[in-house]
Amino acid sequence: MAVPKKKTSKAKSAMRRNHDALAIMASGNCKKCGEKKRPHHVCAACGAYDEKQVMAK
């Protein structure tokens, strides 16, 4: 079984885990009601997509 010869330093571990942070989710405002919504998703508040009513709310 392989065993590391030296201890991995805190800096080296941090460099390896550097990309594990959560990314900020993109968001915009609904053009119909002004609520925050994700791009290319139906608005949860009014049910509109691309200024057209697609869901009854």
Beta strands, then each sheet from edge to edge (+ up, - down):
strand 1: 28-29
strand 2: 36-37
strand 3: 48-49
strand 4: 52-53
sheet 1: 1+ 2-
sheet 2: 3+ 4-
end
